[in-house]
């Protein structure tokens, strides 16, 4: 499974309105600081993509990101 497919699966699990607790949890798993600016992106896809982009820029590998996003359901 690729990080991108994990990301698609994870974002589809969120409700349409961003859930701050789920976003905080994902940020923590990715080792990314949770900021109010991230929540201001407004939708789950934009927020999730931003978190993954930050994780990549912080040196996280695709395998680490995939693991953080969790197993298939």
PyMOL commands that set and color helices and strands:
alter all, ss='L'
color gray80, all
select helices_A, chain A and resi 3-13+20-30+36-39+44-57+62-69
alter helices_A, ss='H'
color red, helices_A
deselect
rebuild
show_as cartoon
